[in-house]
Amino acid sequence: MSLQLDDDWIWDFWLVSDADDHHIFFLKAPKSIGDPEARHWNVSIGHAVSTDLRTWTVAHDALAPSDVDAWDDKSTWTGSVVRRDGEWVMMYTGTSHAEGGLVQRIGLATSADLYDWVRQPGPRIVADPEHYETLSLGMWPDEAWRDPYLFVDPSDAHMHVFLTARANHGERFDRGVIGHARSDDLLDWEVLPPIATPPGFGQLEVPQVIEIDDRWYLIFSSDVDTQSAERRAGGPGTGTYYLVGESPYGPFSMVGDGVLEVDAIGSTYAGRIHRTTDGIPWFIAWNRRDESGDFVGDLTVPRRVEAGADGSLAVVDTTVSSSSADHHDHSEQPSP
C-alpha cells in the first residue's frame, strides 16, 4: 500500500520518525480544482502517520498559506523537519501574493508534538545575490530558493540547510545548484556558496543528504525540460538523481549517470531515502505520470536502496516489510 487520498493530489513530501511512529508531511491540493498544474497555488501541507511505512492515518493539515498579508500568504511548499532543543522544527518554502508568487523564501515553524505548528516570524532565509540568481524574468520565471533540507551537524552544533537554487552566472540550463545556509540558532542564517554544481541542470529540486555505507549521498530531482540540450539529448530523463561524496559537504561527484529512479516520462519524482534503525534505507517517491502521461499524485510503496562497492545506488524491488519498518529512528538526518 501507499499513501493515496481520494479527494486530494499529493506531491513533494518529507519524513521524520518519533518513537514508534513515522510522520510524513506532504504537499496536497484538492482534485476539485480540475487542473493538476494549478495545484501549486491551491496548496497546503498535509500530515499522516504510520508505524510500518505502508498504512497511513491522515491527520489534520500542518500548515497552509497565511490568511493575512505575509511573505507566505500565496503558498506553503516543500520543507523538512528535525528535533532541536526539545521541540520539532520545520523549515518550509513560502511565496506571497504581493510578488505574484515569483520570489521564494524559507520560513520556520515549531511544534511540541508534530501535529500543531506555530509559525515563527519570517522569512528566515533569503537568496543572497552574491552567490545566487535572484528574480530575473528574462532568465527564469521565478526566483528559485526552495525545498529546504534541514540537518544538525553534531561536530559544531550548527544547523545546515541545503536547498534548490540557481547560480548567478552561466548558461540558463547550467545554473541549477544546491544552495547552502548555516545557523546556530535557527533565526539568523549565513548564506554560503553552493554545495553542489553538477553540469547540465537548470534546477535541482528537493535535495536530501544521507550517509549509506560510509559514503554521503546528495539526492535531488530534475525535470528533463529544465536540463541542458546536451543532457536532454543523451540523458536518462526526469526523476530522482544522486551525487556521492566523502562528507555531507562534499565534494560531490556523479557515479555513472547518477540515476536513482529516472525515466523518459518522469513516472516518479522527488524521491526520499528514509532509514529505519535496523540500518535499511527505503526509497519513497511520488507518482507523477502514468503510462498514458496523465497526472497521478500519490506516493509509491517503499522499496529498498542498495549501495554498490563503486558508490553507486540502486532502488530494488523489495518492498518494506512489517519486521523492517517496525524499527525506527528520530529522523532521516545525517550524523557527520
Salt bridges, closest charged atoms under 4 A:
ASP8 OD2 - LYS28 NZ 3.98
GLU37 OE2 - ARG39 NH1 3.91
GLU37 OE2 - ARG289 NH2 3.68
ASP52 OD2 - ARG54 NH2 3.35
ASP61 OD1 - LYS28 NZ 3.12
ASP72 OD2 - ARG119 NE 2.77
ASP85 OD2 - ARG84 NE 3.83
GLU99 OE1 - ARG105 NH1 2.78
ASP116 OD1 - HIS60 NE2 2.95
GLU133 OE2 - ARG166 NE 2.92
GLU133 OE1 - ARG175 NH1 2.91
ASP142 OD1 - ARG166 NH2 2.83
ASP147 OD2 - ARG146 NE 3.84
ASP156 OD2 - HIS158 ND1 3.05
GLU190 OE1 - ARG182 NH2 2.76
GLU205 OE2 - ARG146 NH2 2.74
ASP223 OD2 - ARG288 NH2 2.46
GLU261 OE2 - ARG303 NH1 2.66
GLU332 OE1 - HIS274 ND1 3.95
